[in-house]
Amino acid sequence: MGLKVNDVNCGFKLFKREIFASEKIMSTGGIIYAEMLLKARLKGFKVKQVPVTHFPRRAGKQTGGSFKVVLKAVIDLIVLKILQIMKNIKKRV
């Protein structure tokens, strides 16, 4: 996708409202942050990264590595890439 970020899934993000005023977020799973960052970049917004310290999990279980979650993320990524390609084709025509 061309995103150069250190931790795309870090939940600490701030976005300007105008990034999403005319764009609908399609993803509902693991790549939602990648889609949000991609749409911001395509609209010409700058992305700034600030270090975030993560602490070890004290309770609960990680679910991001389960087959079901990974499969959904792969499918979402393919759909997002197809939509990006289609949008680029429409711009050229």
C-alpha positions in Angstrom: 0.0 0.0 0.0 3.0 2.3 0.3 2.5 3.1 4.0 5.7 3.7 5.9 4.7 3.5 9.5 6.4 1.7 12.4 3.3 0.3 14.1 0.2 0.6 11.9 -2.0 -1.1 14.5 -1.1 1.1 17.4 -4.5 2.4 18.7 -3.2 5.9 19.6 -4.1 8.0 16.5 -5.4 11.5 15.9 -7.0 12.3 12.5 -8.5 15.5 11.1 -12.2 15.3 10.5 -11.9 16.3 6.9 -10.0 13.2 6.0 -13.2 11.2 6.5 -15.8 13.8 5.5 -16.2 12.3 2.0 -14.7 8.9 2.4 -16.3 5.9 4.0 -14.2 3.4 5.9 -14.8 -0.1 4.4 -12.7 -2.2 6.8 -14.1 -3.6 10.0 -11.2 -5.7 11.1 -7.5 -5.8 11.4 -6.6 -3.4 8.6 -8.9 -0.6 9.6 -5.9 1.5 10.7 -4.0 0.9 7.4 -7.1 2.0 5.5 -7.5 5.2 7.6 -3.8 6.0 7.1 -3.9 5.3 3.4 -6.9 7.5 2.9 -5.3 10.3 4.8 -2.1 10.0 2.7 -4.1 9.9 -0.5 -5.8 13.2 0.5 -2.4 14.8 0.9 -2.3 14.8 4.7 1.0 14.4 6.5 1.5 11.5 8.9 3.6 12.1 11.9 4.8 9.3 14.2 5.5 9.7 17.9 6.9 6.8 20.0 4.5 5.0 22.2 5.6 2.7 25.1 3.7 -0.5 25.3 3.4 -2.4 28.6 3.0 -6.2 29.0 -0.6 -7.5 29.0 -1.7 -8.2 32.6 -5.0 -9.9 31.8 -7.0 -11.3 28.9 -5.8 -13.1 25.8 -4.4 -11.9 22.5 -6.7 -12.7 19.6 -5.0 -11.0 16.7 -3.0 -14.1 15.8 -6.0 -16.4 15.4 -6.6 -17.9 12.0 -10.0 -16.3 11.7 -8.7 -12.8 12.5 -5.7 -13.2 10.1 -7.9 -14.5 7.3 -10.3 -11.6 7.7 -7.4 -9.2 7.6 -6.0 -10.8 4.4 -9.5 -10.6 2.7 -9.9 -6.9 3.8 -6.4 -6.1 2.5 -7.2 -7.6 -0.9 -10.5 -5.8 -1.1 -8.8 -2.5 -0.1 -6.1 -3.0 -2.7 -8.7 -3.7 -5.4 -10.6 -0.6 -4.5 -7.4 1.5 -4.6 -6.5 0.1 -8.1 -10.1 0.8 -9.3 -9.9 4.4 -8.0 -6.6 5.0 -9.7 -8.0 3.6 -13.0 -11.0 6.0 -12.7 -8.7 8.9 -12.2 -6.8 8.1 -15.4 -9.9 7.8 -17.6 
